[in-house]
Amino acid sequence: MKNPKGSQDAVSPVIATVLLLAITVLLTSGIYIMVQDAVQAPDKGTPYGQLTSQSLDNGFQVVRVSDLSNELMINTIKFQIISNNGTIIEGLANDASVYGAIGSDVTFQDRDAGLTLNRGDYFIINATAIGSDEGDWTFRLIFMGTGTRGTADLGQVILPATEL
């Protein structure tokens, strides 16, 4: 195609735009590949939490996560229920018999169903079935870290006696 002055266009505007976009994508990809090892997620440190407990008049005890430094995946959460004589009942929050279960001795209720431990999530303990209805048992929540984040005690609380 000739313009009014008689010279020819070298590249159409559409092809020029496509070439500029392709060059931009290639340069951006190259820069990302060069710096991706230098950018790492910040280490959030050792997590910590706080627990509260209450007894219900139907023979159950509830342990609620009242504070938590950051959201944790439930496959890294272990609970222990420790009696005065040293008997330990323990399990993982993501066990099929614990996570969202009904009728188990210990159940974990994930309020947002996101497979994470958050503030407000809670454990329900059948105190009559496990024998903690007399009170003075300790409920302990443990983070089993991965990588640089080691094991940490998220909190513990004394279970109160139930009123049956």
C-alpha positions in Angstrom: 0.0 0.0 0.0 1.4 3.4 -0.9 0.8 6.5 1.2 0.2 9.9 -0.5 3.9 10.8 -0.6 4.8 7.5 -2.4 6.7 5.7 0.3 5.6 2.3 1.6 4.8 1.4 5.2 7.2 -1.2 6.7 4.9 -2.8 9.2 1.2 -2.5 9.8 0.0 -1.0 13.1 -1.6 -4.2 14.2 1.5 -6.3 13.7 3.6 -3.6 15.4 1.3 -3.7 18.5 1.4 -7.6 18.6 5.2 -7.5 18.4 5.5 -4.9 21.2 3.2 -7.0 23.4 5.2 -10.2 22.7 8.5 -8.4 23.5 7.0 -7.0 26.8 5.8 -10.5 27.9 9.1 -12.1 27.1 11.1 -9.4 29.0 8.8 -9.6 32.0 9.0 -13.4 32.1 12.8 -13.3 31.8 13.0 -10.8 34.7 10.7 -12.9 36.9 12.7 -16.1 36.2 15.9 -14.3 37.3 14.6 -12.9 40.6 12.1 -15.6 41.7 14.7 -17.3 43.9 15.5 -14.0 45.6 11.9 -13.4 46.7 10.7 -15.6 49.6 7.6 -15.5 51.8 8.4 -14.0 55.2 8.9 -16.4 58.1 5.9 -15.8 60.4 7.8 -17.2 63.3 6.5 -19.7 65.9 2.7 -19.6 66.1 1.0 -19.1 69.5 -2.6 -19.2 70.7 -4.9 -19.0 73.6 -7.7 -21.4 74.6 -10.8 -21.1 76.7 -12.9 -24.0 78.1 -16.4 -24.4 79.4 -18.5 -27.3 80.7 -22.0 -28.0 79.5 -24.7 -29.5 81.6 -25.1 -32.4 79.2 -21.7 -34.0 80.1 -19.7 -32.3 77.4 -16.8 -29.8 77.5 -15.9 -27.3 74.9 -12.5 -25.9 74.2 -12.5 -22.8 72.0 -9.5 -21.2 70.2 -9.9 -17.6 71.5 -6.7 -16.2 70.0 -4.3 -17.4 67.4 -1.3 -15.6 65.8 -2.0 -16.9 62.3 -4.1 -19.4 60.5 -2.7 -23.0 60.5 -3.5 -26.0 58.4 -5.3 -28.6 60.5 -3.0 -31.4 59.3 -0.3 -29.7 61.5 -2.5 -29.6 64.7 -2.4 -32.2 67.4 -4.5 -32.2 70.6 -3.8 -33.9 73.9 -6.1 -34.5 76.8 -4.1 -35.2 79.9 -5.5 -36.7 83.1 -4.2 -36.1 86.7 -2.6 -39.6 86.7 -0.8 -39.0 83.4 -3.1 -40.8 81.0 -2.9 -39.1 77.6 -5.7 -39.1 74.9 -4.3 -37.6 71.8 -5.1 -37.2 68.1 -4.9 -35.0 65.1 -7.5 -32.3 64.2 -7.8 -33.7 60.7 -8.5 -37.3 61.7 -11.7 -38.6 60.1 -13.1 -39.5 63.5 -12.3 -36.0 64.9 -12.8 -33.4 62.1 -16.5 -32.4 62.0 -17.4 -35.8 63.5 -20.6 -36.3 65.5 -20.7 -38.9 68.3 -16.9 -39.2 68.8 -15.2 -38.8 72.1 -13.4 -35.7 70.7 -14.5 -33.7 67.7 -13.1 -30.6 66.0 -15.5 -28.1 64.6 -14.0 -25.9 61.8 -16.3 -22.9 61.7 -15.3 -21.8 58.2 -14.7 -25.4 56.8 -11.4 -24.2 55.3 -9.3 -27.1 56.8 -7.5 -24.5 58.9 -7.4 -23.7 62.6 -8.6 -20.2 63.2 -9.8 -18.0 66.0 -13.3 -19.3 67.0 -12.8 -22.9 66.0 -13.5 -25.4 68.8 -13.2 -28.9 70.2 -16.1 -30.8 71.8 -15.1 -33.4 74.4 -17.5 -36.1 75.6 -16.3 -35.8 79.2 -18.5 -38.6 80.4 -17.0 -41.1 77.9 -13.4 -40.2 78.5 -13.7 -39.6 82.2 -12.8 -35.9 82.3 -16.1 -35.0 83.8 -14.6 -34.6 87.3 -12.5 -31.7 86.0 -8.9 -30.8 86.4 -7.8 -32.5 83.2 -5.6 -30.5 80.8 -6.4 -29.9 77.2 -3.3 -29.1 75.1 -3.0 -27.9 71.5 0.2 -28.5 69.6 1.5 -27.2 66.3 3.6 -29.8 64.5 5.7 -27.5 62.3 7.2 -28.1 58.9 10.5 -26.8 57.5 11.9 -24.1 59.7 8.9 -23.9 61.9 9.4 -26.4 64.7 6.9 -27.8 67.1 5.1 -25.3 69.3 2.7 -25.4 72.1 -0.3 -23.3 70.9 -1.9 -23.3 74.4 -3.4 -25.4 77.1 -6.4 -25.0 79.4 -7.8 -26.9 82.4 -11.1 -28.7 81.7 -13.8 -27.8 84.2 -16.0 -30.4 85.8 -19.3 -31.1 84.1 -22.7 -30.8 85.7 -24.7 -33.9 85.1 
